[in-house]
Amino acid sequence: MRAVSDGASSPIVLVAVDGSPSSLRAGAYAVGLAQRQGARLVCLYVHTSSPVLPGASPVVDVAIRETKETIAADLRRLVTEGAQHAGLDAVFIERHGSPYTEIVRAATELRADSIVVGASTQAGHRVLGAVGARLVRRATWPVTVVP
C-alpha cells in the first residue's frame, strides 16, 4: 500500500468504514468501484467520542477506547489483505471526531473523486439524518450509500 500523498494522479475512492455490516458492504462495493476505475482506495475509520454515561467508571471509558482501537486494527488488516488480494492501491487512515465532518475533511484533503458509505440502520437516523443522507444533501462529490 502506498502513502496517499505520493502524488499519483489516479482517481480516489474514499470509503468510510466502522465495522458495521453495512460499512463492510460499502467497503466491498468500493473495492469493485476502485478496480473498475483504476482508482486508489482510501478507507477511513473515524474514532467517535463516547457518550458520557452517568456514574460510569473510567474503566468503561478505557474498555470503549480499546474496543474502538481493536475494530480499527481489524479493519486495517482487512484493508491490507483485501487490497493485496484485489491488486489495488489502498490505504487505511484513522481520524477522531464526527464521522460526517471527518469524511468531508478527508475527501477535501485527498481531492476524492467519490465517496462510499454504508446506510445507517439506526432508527433515530431516519428522523435526524444519517451520515450518508447528509453527505448526499451537502457534499460536492458523488456519494454512494450502500444498504
C-alpha positions in Angstrom: 0.0 0.0 0.0 1.3 3.4 -0.9 1.0 6.6 1.0 -1.9 8.8 0.0 0.4 11.8 -0.6 2.7 10.2 -3.2 1.5 12.5 -6.0 -0.1 9.8 -8.2 -2.9 11.1 -10.4 -5.2 8.1 -10.0 -8.8 8.8 -9.1 -9.5 8.3 -5.4 -12.5 6.4 -4.0 -13.0 7.2 -0.3 -14.9 4.7 1.7 -15.9 5.2 5.3 -15.9 2.0 7.4 -16.8 1.4 11.0 -17.1 -2.4 11.2 -20.9 -2.5 10.9 -22.3 -4.9 8.3 -23.4 -2.0 6.0 -20.0 -0.4 6.1 -18.4 -3.7 5.2 -20.7 -4.0 2.3 -19.8 -0.4 1.4 -16.1 -1.4 1.6 -16.7 -4.4 -0.8 -18.6 -2.1 -3.2 -15.8 0.5 -3.1 -13.2 -2.3 -3.9 -15.2 -3.1 -7.1 -15.6 0.5 -7.9 -11.9 1.2 -7.5 -11.0 -1.8 -9.6 -13.3 -0.8 -12.4 -12.0 2.8 -12.4 -8.3 2.0 -11.8 -8.6 4.2 -8.7 -6.8 4.3 -5.4 -8.9 3.2 -2.5 -8.8 5.1 0.7 -10.6 3.6 3.7 -11.4 5.9 6.6 -12.2 4.9 10.1 -13.4 7.6 12.5 -13.0 7.2 16.2 -16.1 8.9 17.6 -16.4 10.3 21.1 -18.1 8.1 23.6 -21.2 9.4 25.2 -20.8 10.3 28.8 -22.6 7.7 30.9 -23.8 9.0 34.3 -22.0 7.0 37.0 -19.7 5.2 34.6 -16.3 4.4 35.8 -13.1 5.3 34.0 -12.7 1.5 33.3 -15.8 1.8 31.0 -14.1 4.6 29.0 -10.9 2.5 28.7 -12.9 -0.5 27.5 -14.7 1.5 24.9 -11.5 3.1 23.6 -9.8 -0.3 23.5 -12.7 -1.8 21.6 -12.6 1.0 19.0 -8.8 0.5 18.7 -9.4 -3.2 18.1 -12.0 -2.5 15.5 -9.6 -0.1 13.7 -6.8 -2.7 13.8 -9.1 -5.4 12.4 -10.3 -3.1 9.6 -6.7 -2.1 8.8 -5.8 -5.8 8.5 -8.8 -6.4 6.3 -8.0 -3.5 4.0 -4.3 -4.5 3.7 -5.2 -8.1 2.9 -8.1 -7.3 0.7 -6.1 -4.7 -1.3 -3.3 -7.2 -1.9 -5.8 -9.9 -3.0 -7.6 -7.4 -5.3 -4.4 -5.9 -6.7 -5.4 -2.4 -5.5 -3.5 0.6 -4.3 -5.2 1.2 -1.0 -4.6 3.0 2.3 -6.3 3.0 5.7 -6.5 6.2 7.6 -7.9 6.9 11.1 -9.4 10.2 12.3 -11.0 11.3 15.5 -14.2 13.3 15.7 -17.6 13.4 13.9 -17.9 10.9 11.1 -19.6 13.4 8.8 -17.0 16.1 9.5 -14.0 13.8 9.1 -15.4 12.2 5.9 -15.8 15.7 4.3 -12.4 16.8 5.6 -10.6 13.7 4.3 -12.4 13.9 0.9 -11.4 17.6 0.6 -7.8 16.9 1.6 -7.5 13.9 -0.7 -9.4 15.5 -3.6 -11.5 12.4 -3.6 -13.4 11.6 -6.8 -16.2 9.8 -5.0 -17.3 8.7 -1.5 -18.9 5.4 -0.5 -20.6 4.9 2.9 -22.9 2.3 4.4 -26.5 3.1 5.1 -27.3 3.6 8.8 -29.5 1.0 10.4 -30.3 3.1 13.5 -33.9 4.1 13.8 -33.2 7.6 15.0 -31.2 8.4 11.9 -34.3 8.2 9.8 -35.6 11.2 11.6 -32.4 13.1 12.4 -30.4 12.3 9.3 -27.7 9.7 8.9 -24.2 10.5 7.7 -24.9 9.1 4.2 -28.0 11.3 3.8 -26.2 14.4 5.0 -23.4 13.7 2.5 -25.8 13.2 -0.3 -27.5 16.5 0.5 -24.4 18.6 1.2 -21.3 17.1 -0.4 -19.8 18.2 -3.6 -18.7 14.7 -4.6 -20.6 11.8 -6.0 -21.8 9.8 -2.9 -22.9 6.1 -3.0 -24.8 4.9 0.0 -24.7 1.1 0.2 -27.6 -0.6 2.0 
